[in-house]
């Protein structure tokens, strides 16, 4: 599979490295305004290929995206300490007005995978600017948040996070919702498993897990300036599902005409991901309180989406 990455910053370059080292992409093209940076990153990653797979990576221009099955957009203003993802909205809309038409011109058949923040809103912007069918434009959404949630649940229970089925849905941001009501491991609810293992999820432990998932990005940014390993892993996993036509269930941010009383938004719910992109959405059953929180999250996305789409040049 040939993958293009727009933006050779921390997220873009780390994603390129992950794609190469896991053998998910046979060809990777890095595109960045700073061509010297893109060339340096491509050269550095290329030197690691003898230790992994016979993959190729190069820096290029938009024209080099020709033939890409997936184009990942990581470009945009960086989230700074104390800044929310939605603070990035206006400036990233302008950046997308330049990027997306050029991607469409040179890779008209690609899947657009958005990682720029605020990702739910920027996915809607990319969908509008590209004119692509909705199944071919989606964001990384809460794929990473879900991984964080499963990791912490696994650590607490003493089982592999890979054996945990639990999701974070809604906005990839402050209003995201950790779904506790249907989380399970080995077909046993995590609440029951916690009782069996004598490791109960007390209100204090639940609050701690929620904080660690919801505020992970802020803590990482405060400590080292940016998050990139986790999201690179998430983007690589999504590309793997596409390349292998897995129909893997992942919590990407996809377009929904109506969800939780909000209209025409991109929001994270479980989706089957394969060669054509989003093959279908899944709407699990939740608790009443989770439905309430998801409705608030969807309403927030709807409001910001309207603002962002109004910013697009007519």
TAFEN-V865863 format. One record per backbone hydrogen bond with DSSP energy under -1.0 kcal/mol. NH is the residue of the N-H (numbers start at 1). CO is the residue of the C=O. If there is no record, write none. Layout:
# TAFEN-V865863
nh->(NH/NH)
co->(CO/CO)
This chain:
# TAFEN-V865863
nh->(3/4/5/6/7/13/14/15/16/17/18/19/20/21/22/24/25/26/27/28/29/30/31/35/38/39/40/41/42/43/44/45/46/47/48/49/51/52/55/56/58/60/64/65/66/68/69/70/71/72/73/74/75/83/88/89/92/93/94/95/96/97/99/100/103/104/105/106/107/110/111/112/113/114/115/116/122/123/124/125/126/127/128/129/130/131/136/137/138/139/140/142/143/146/147/148/149/150/151/152/153/154/155/156/157/158/159/163/164/165/169/170/173/176/177/179/180/183/184/185/188/190/193/194/195/196/197/199/202/206/207/208/209/210/211/212/213/214/215/219/220/221/222/223/224/225/232/233/234/235/236/237/238/239/240/241/242/243/244/246/247/248/250/252/253/254/256/259/262/264/265/267/268/269/271/272/273/274/277/278/279/282/291/292/293/294/295/296/297/298/299/300/301/302/303/304/305/306/307/308/309/310)
co->(27/70/29/72/31/9/10/11/12/13/14/15/16/17/18/19/19/1/1/56/3/58/5/33/34/35/36/37/38/39/40/41/42/43/45/46/48/49/53/26/28/30/61/62/63/65/2/2/111/4/113/6/6/80/85/86/88/89/90/91/92/93/95/96/99/100/101/102/103/107/69/136/71/138/73/73/118/119/120/121/122/123/124/125/126/127/133/134/112/253/114/251/140/142/143/144/145/146/147/148/149/150/151/152/153/154/154/160/161/184/177/268/171/173/169/167/178/180/165/188/185/183/189/190/191/192/193/194/200/202/203/204/205/206/207/208/209/210/211/215/216/217/218/219/220/221/228/229/230/231/232/233/234/235/236/237/238/239/240/241/273/273/271/250/139/267/265/262/259/257/256/254/170/252/250/280/248/277/274/135/272/270/287/288/289/290/291/292/293/294/295/296/297/298/299/300/301/302/303/304/305/306)
